[in-house]
C-alpha cells in the first residue's frame, strides 16, 4: 500500500496466487515452509520486515523475521480461537523475551471495535482510494463456517 513492499504468508498456493495478483511481491506458503520466518528474512536480504500484520498468532516466528524496531500488529487473534464451544480458550502468544527486547519490538493489538475505530478505518479507506477485496461473506448463523474457511 502506497509504496510498501508486501510479503504474504498463507496456507495455500491458491491464496498466494490471489495475493500476487493484488500486488504482493513476496509469497510464502507456511504449510510447505513451516519455518516461514527464515524465508521472510531471506526475502528481505536479512534485514527483516518493518511491520507484520498477524492474523494467525505465531508471535515467535514474527519476532524472528522482524527488523530492529519493527511493529507487530495482532488483529483478531483468529489463529488462537477454538471453534468448538466446549474447548477452553487458547489466547496465548509466546516469543523469546530476549529476542523481543534486543530487536526493540513494538507490539500492538488491534480489535474490531469500538465503533469509532471502524469509522476511522472507513474514512482512511475512502481518503486513500483503497479498494478492499472481499473474498466471501457469511450470514451470522454460519459464523462457524466462516471461521473454518479462515482455518483452511
C-alpha positions as CSV (number, residue, x, y, z in Angstrom):
1,X,0.0,0.0,0.0
2,X,1.4,3.3,-1.0
3,X,4.8,2.0,-1.8
4,X,5.0,-0.7,0.8
5,X,6.6,-4.0,-0.3
6,X,4.2,-6.7,0.8
7,X,5.2,-10.2,1.8
8,X,2.2,-12.6,2.3
9,X,2.3,-15.8,4.3
10,X,-0.7,-18.0,3.6
11,X,-1.8,-21.7,4.0
12,X,-2.3,-22.4,0.3
13,X,-0.8,-21.7,-3.1
14,X,-4.3,-20.5,-4.3
15,X,-4.4,-17.8,-1.7
16,X,-0.8,-16.8,-2.5
17,X,-1.7,-16.5,-6.2
18,X,-4.5,-14.2,-5.4
19,X,-2.2,-12.1,-3.2
20,X,0.3,-11.9,-6.0
21,X,-2.4,-10.8,-8.4
22,X,-3.2,-8.0,-5.9
23,X,0.4,-6.9,-5.9
24,X,2.2,-8.9,-3.2
25,X,5.9,-9.2,-4.0
26,X,6.9,-12.0,-1.7
27,X,5.0,-15.2,-1.1
28,X,5.4,-17.9,1.5
29,X,3.2,-21.0,2.0
30,X,3.5,-21.7,5.7
31,X,2.3,-25.3,5.3
32,X,5.1,-26.0,2.8
33,X,7.6,-23.9,4.8
34,X,6.8,-24.4,8.5
35,X,9.8,-22.2,9.4
36,X,8.4,-19.3,7.3
37,X,10.4,-16.7,9.3
38,X,13.6,-17.9,7.6
39,X,12.0,-17.4,4.1
40,X,10.7,-13.9,5.0
41,X,14.2,-13.0,6.3
42,X,15.7,-14.2,3.1
43,X,13.2,-12.2,1.0
44,X,14.4,-9.1,2.9
45,X,18.0,-10.0,2.3
46,X,18.5,-10.4,6.0
47,X,17.1,-7.0,7.1
48,X,13.7,-8.2,8.3
49,X,10.3,-6.6,7.8
50,X,9.2,-3.3,9.4
51,X,5.6,-4.2,10.0
52,X,3.8,-7.5,10.5
53,X,0.1,-7.7,10.4
54,X,-0.6,-11.0,12.2
55,X,-4.0,-12.7,12.0
56,X,-2.6,-16.2,12.8
57,X,-0.7,-15.8,16.0
58,X,2.8,-17.2,15.6
59,X,4.5,-14.5,17.6
60,X,7.8,-16.3,18.0
61,X,8.3,-16.5,14.2
62,X,7.0,-13.0,13.7
63,X,9.7,-11.7,16.1
64,X,12.3,-13.8,14.3
65,X,11.8,-12.0,10.9
66,X,11.1,-8.5,12.2
67,X,13.6,-5.7,11.6
68,X,15.0,-4.0,14.7
69,X,12.4,-1.5,16.0
70,X,9.7,-3.2,13.9
71,X,6.0,-3.3,14.7
72,X,3.8,-6.4,15.1
73,X,0.0,-5.7,14.9
74,X,-2.1,-8.6,16.1
75,X,-5.5,-8.5,14.6
76,X,-8.5,-10.6,15.6
77,X,-6.4,-13.4,17.1
78,X,-8.1,-15.9,14.8
79,X,-5.3,-18.4,15.0
80,X,-5.8,-18.7,18.7
81,X,-9.5,-19.2,18.7
82,X,-11.2,-22.5,19.3
83,X,-14.2,-23.3,17.0
84,X,-15.5,-25.8,19.5
85,X,-17.6,-24.0,22.1
86,X,-16.6,-26.7,24.7
87,X,-12.9,-26.1,24.2
88,X,-11.0,-23.8,26.7
89,X,-9.9,-20.5,25.1
90,X,-6.3,-20.7,23.9
91,X,-5.4,-17.0,23.8
92,X,-1.8,-17.4,24.5
93,X,1.1,-15.9,22.4
94,X,4.7,-16.7,23.1
95,X,8.0,-15.4,22.0
96,X,11.5,-15.4,23.3
97,X,11.8,-12.4,25.6
98,X,15.4,-11.7,25.0
99,X,15.0,-11.7,21.2
100,X,12.0,-9.4,21.5
101,X,13.8,-7.0,23.7
102,X,17.0,-7.0,21.7
103,X,15.1,-6.2,18.5
104,X,13.1,-3.4,20.2
105,X,9.9,-5.0,19.0
106,X,6.7,-2.9,19.3
107,X,3.6,-5.0,19.8
108,X,0.0,-3.8,19.5
109,X,-3.3,-5.4,19.5
110,X,-6.0,-4.2,17.0
111,X,-9.6,-5.1,17.8
112,X,-12.6,-5.0,15.5
113,X,-14.2,-2.5,17.8
114,X,-15.2,0.1,19.1
115,X,-17.4,1.8,16.5
116,X,-15.1,4.9,16.4
117,X,-12.2,2.7,15.2
118,X,-14.3,1.3,12.4
119,X,-15.5,4.7,11.4
120,X,-11.9,6.0,11.3
121,X,-10.8,3.0,9.2
122,X,-13.6,3.6,6.7
123,X,-12.6,7.3,6.4
124,X,-9.0,6.3,5.8
125,X,-10.0,3.8,3.2
126,X,-12.1,6.5,1.4
127,X,-9.5,9.2,1.7
128,X,-6.7,7.0,0.3
129,X,-8.8,5.5,-2.5
130,X,-8.3,2.0,-1.3
131,X,-10.4,-0.8,-2.8
132,X,-10.9,-3.6,-0.2
133,X,-11.1,-7.1,-1.6
134,X,-13.8,-9.3,0.0
135,X,-13.3,-13.0,-0.8
136,X,-16.6,-14.2,0.6
137,X,-19.4,-13.3,3.0
138,X,-21.3,-15.4,5.6
139,X,-24.6,-14.8,7.4
140,X,-24.1,-14.7,11.2
141,X,-25.8,-18.1,11.5
142,X,-22.8,-19.5,9.5
143,X,-20.1,-18.0,11.7
144,X,-18.6,-21.4,12.4
145,X,-18.3,-22.0,8.6
146,X,-16.6,-18.6,8.2
147,X,-14.0,-19.4,10.9
148,X,-13.5,-22.9,9.3
149,X,-12.7,-21.1,6.0
150,X,-10.1,-18.9,7.8
151,X,-8.6,-22.0,9.2
152,X,-8.4,-23.8,5.9
